[in-house]
């Protein structure tokens, strides 16, 4: 079966379970005219990827879309165009992304790493087997709330319509907190630092909250994020109804797990929706997350607008509404410290990125200049 414009989208389309819709069909139309097949990337490794197409899953090479910018590397969740008859087959183009979850890499090159694309729900898994790390959660939330901006990054063709990925916090292994009052307090602690974000306790062992979570992710694409041992793969297996993802026990001493998931895998849920399971994240560096930081710490930014001076540093300035809130106990000092830390980190990454881009641009100008001079010398040599 080959793709054609006439069968662009119907509920029975082979790609409908993977999120194919009228908007994707319209975006893909120019490539359909070229005889290419649409597909969604379900796994990437070693420069190749598994792509589900109307004709089934194919193994495709990404050599045609390997760019200088790592943000354009084919990622799990991407919609792509592949050649139907190639041997080997290649991904020919990357469709514009609606959303993208991006973190900074641990390298010194100030690059971003795209973890998942075209997602509707960013599910942050936090294990209740260990003490809550509110600072780490604030970091995850800042990146999650910046995911729409990440979509501008890329893909070929026109920008898609604005799309928003909604964050959700799952407090996993809720069965380890049998006291209802204690669990309620933990939920409230998280809700205070996650304004407007749903916080849901779940347990794969007892089934608590799983039905609610399944209903939330039953429409669209969701990505599971968190550190190793947070129970992501176990939760994925629970939703799938079978042991698709390999899991191992977390260490009792600190609740951490081994990286049993080594690649990002896109899975179709039997109840509807698509789930991307990811390896545990050791580090979550900010990337273009200033808007997300502002949303996570919205109460601080609201207070800052009430300060006497518009450039108030919230230290010892007179008429500072932020320090006044700390003094009267309505704003925890930990929140302000975390806010400052994340802003500093994001500004530092932004400055390094700008410097890298300037350096790359200068190198490109020099290369073109050298090529121009060489061509001119060659022309002069021929005319002598």
N, C-alpha and C positions, 0 to 999 in steps of 0.2 A: 504494500500500500504506500503510495507516495502522497506527499502533501500538495494541496492545490488551494488557490485563493477561494474557490467555491466552497470548500469545506473548512474555511478559516476557523470557525469555532462553533461547536455544538456541545451540549452537555455530555454527549457520548464520544466526543473526540478523545483519542488515545492519551492526549496530554492533559486533559481536563483534571484528572486527579492530582496532577503535579502543579496546578495553578494556572494553566493556560486559559486566557480569557480574550474578550474582544479587543482589549487594548493591546495585548501582546500580538494578536493576529494582525492588527493594523500596523504596528511597528515592523512586523516581519514581512509585510506584503512585498516590498521591493526585492527582498532576498528570495521570496517564493517565485517571483518572476524570473529569477536567475537559475531556478531549478534546485535551490538549496533546501535542506530540511531544517525545520526548527527542532530544538532540543533543549533540555534542561540538564545542567551538570549535576550529577549526583555524587561524584567523588573525584578528587584530583590527587595524583601522586606521580612523581618522577617525570614531569613534563608532559604527562598524558592525563586524560580524564575519561570517566565513564559518562556518557551522555544518553539520556532516554529520549528517543525520537518516536514519531508515529510508526516507524518500522521496527521498533524495539531498541534495546540498549546497544550502543556501539562504543568501541574503544577508539578515541580520537586523539591525535597529536595536536598540541597547542602551539607548534612552531610558528604558524602564520600570525599569531596574535601575541607573541612575546615581545613586549616593548621595553624601552629603557626605564620607563616609570613602573615600579613594582605595584602601584595601585591599579594597573591595568591587567595584571596577571589573572588568568581565568580562575574563578573561585567557585566552590560549591554553592549552588543556588543561582548561578548565572544562567540566563537564557542566551543561546548561541545559535549560529547557523553552521551546519556541517554539510560537506559534500556527500551526496547520496551514494555515489558509485566509486569513490576513491579507494585505492589500495596501496598504502594505508589511507585511512580517512583523516581529515584535518578539520579542526574548528576554523572556519573562514572569517567569522566576525563575532564580536561580542555586542549583544543588544544593550541599550542604555539601562543602567540600574535604577530601580525605584528607590531602594534604600541600601545601605551598606553599614555593617558594624566594623569599625576600623580602630586599631590600636597602633601605637608607635612600636617599632621594633627595638630590640635590645642592642642593635648595632650602633655604631657611632656616626652613621650616615643620615640620621634624621629622616628615616623613611617610615611610611605607614604600611601596615599589614592588614589586608582585608580578610576578615574571618568568615563572613557569610554575607550573602547579598539577596536582594529582593525578598526581604522578610517583613512580616506584619506584626509579629510578637517577639520581643527580646526577653527571654525567660532567664532570670538570674537565680541560680540555685545556691542556697545558703544552707549548710548543714547545721542542724541543731545538736549534733553530736559533740560539738565544741563550742566555746564561748563566741558570741557574735563579734565579728570584726566590723564595726560600723564604718570605719574609715575605708576599708576595702570595698564595702558595699556602695558607699558614696562615689567611689571611683568608677565602679561598674555602671552606676546609674548615670553619671555624667556622660560617659561614652554612649550609653543606650539612648539618652535623650538628644544626642548629636547625630544619630544615625541617618536622619533625613538629609542633613547637609552632606554626609558622605556619599549620597547617591549621585551628587553632581559630578562625581569623579568619573563618570566614565561610561564607556561604551560608545559604539559608533551610531551615528544617526541623531535625530532630534532628541532633546531632553524629554523624558517622560513627564506626565502630570505629577504635581507634588504629591508625595505619598508619605505617610508617617508610620513608623514602627513603634508600637506601644510597648513599654517595658512592663514586666510583671515579676514580682519577687516571690519565689517559692521557698518556704522554710521546710526543707526536706528532713526526713527521719523524725517526723513529729511524734512518733510512737515512743521516742526516747525521753519525751517530756510528758509523762502521764498526768501531771497535775494541771487541770484545766486553767486555774488562775495564773500559774506560772507561764503557761503557753500564751495566754491572753496578754500578759505583760510583755512578752517577747515580741508579739505581733505589734503591739502599740509602740514599742521602742523603734521598730523598723518603719512603721507608718510615719513616725515623727520626722525621719530623715528622708522619706520618699514621698514628697507631696504629690497627691493625685495619682499615685501608683497603687494598684491592688496588691495586697500582701496575703498570700494563701499558704497555710500550713498543709503539708501533704505527707503521706507515708505510703511507700510502696509495700511495706509489710502488712499494714492493716487496711489499706485502701482509702484511708482518710483523705478527703480532698481530691482524689484522683478523678472522680466523675466530673467535678467542677472544672478541674484543669483540662480534662479532655474536651469539655464543651467549649472552653475558651479557645483552645488551639484547633478546634474542629473546622475552622474556616481560615484559610490563608496558610502562610508559611511561618513557622516558629523556629527559633534557634535556642538551644540550651547552652548556657554559659556558666562557668564557675570553676573553682579550683578542683584538683583531683580529690576524690573522696566525698564530693558533694551529693553523689547519688544520681548523676545525670543519666548514665547508661542504664541503671536499674529502673529509673523512671521511664525511659524510652521503651525498655522491654515490657514494662507494665502496660503502657498504652498500646503497644503492638500486639500484646497477647502471646508473645513468644520470645525466647531468648535469642534475639538477633545480635545484640551488642554484648561483647564479653565484659564481665565485671569481676573485680576482686575485692576482698575485704579491706576496709580501711584500717590503719593501725590504731589500736586502742589508745596509745599514749597521746596522740595528737589529732586523731580523726582524719589524718591525711591518707590518700590512696595513691596507688601507682597509676601511671598513665596507661591504662588498659585500652583506651580509645586513642589511636594514633593518627587517624585521619578524620576529616569532617565528612560525615555521611548524611545524605538526604534520604529520608524514609517516608513512604506514604502510610498514613495511619488508617486502620480499618474503619474508624468512625468518621473519617473525613479529615482533610488538612494534611499538611506536610511538616515533618520535623527534621531539623538539622542537629545532629548530635556532634559535639566538638570535644577534642582532648582537653584535659584540665589545664587551666592557665596558671602558670607560675607568676607571671607579671602582667599587669594591665596598665601600660603606659598611655597617657592621654595623647589624643591626636585630634586637632581641630575641634576641641571640645568646650570652647569658651561659652557657647550658648547653653550647652548641657550643664556646665557648672552653675551658670546663672539660674537654671530651672531647679536644680537640686537644692541650691541654697537661696531659694527665692525670698525667704523671710529676711535674710541678711541684706539682699539687694533692695528689698522694700524699705528696710530701716535706713539704709545708706542714703536713700532719696530724701530722708527727713533730716539728715545732718545739716548743720549750719553752712559748712563749706562743701562745695561740689566735689573737690578733690581730697576730701577727708581720708586720712590713712587709718582711721579708727584705732588710734593709739592713745594720745593725750590731748587731742584737739578739743577746744571748748564747743559745747553744743553738739557732741557726737551722739547720735541716737543708738548706734551699735554698742558702744561701750556702756551707755546707760542701760541698755537691755541686759548686758552681761552683769552689771552691778545689781540690778533688781531681780536677777535670776530667771528672766523670761527667755534668755538666749544662753545656752551652754557655751562655755569658753572653748570646749573641744570642737564645736561646730565652726567657730570663727577660725581656729587654728587650721582645721581641715580645709576650709574654704580658701584661706590664704595659700596653703600648700599646693592645692590643685591649680589655682590661678597662676602661681609662680611657675609650676611645672609646664602648664600649657603655653604660657608666654615664652618660656625658654625653648620649647620644642618649635614653636612658631618662628622664633628668631633664627634658630639653626636651620630650619627648613627654607626660610627666605634666603639665607646665606648660601645654602646648597644650590637653590635654583639659580641665584645670581651667578654662582661659579660655573654651573653647567651651561648657562646661556653664554657666558664669556668664552668658554671653551668652544662652543658651537660657532660663535662669531669668528674666533681665531681659525678654526678648521676651514670655514668657508672662505675666509680671507686668504689662507694659504692655497686653497684650491684655485681661487681666482687668480692669484699671482702666478701659480704654476701654469694655468691655462694661457695667461697673457704672455709668459715667457715662451711657451711652445708656439704660440701664434707669431710672435716676433721672429723666432727662429726660422719659421717656414717662409716668412716674407723677405728674409735677407738674401 
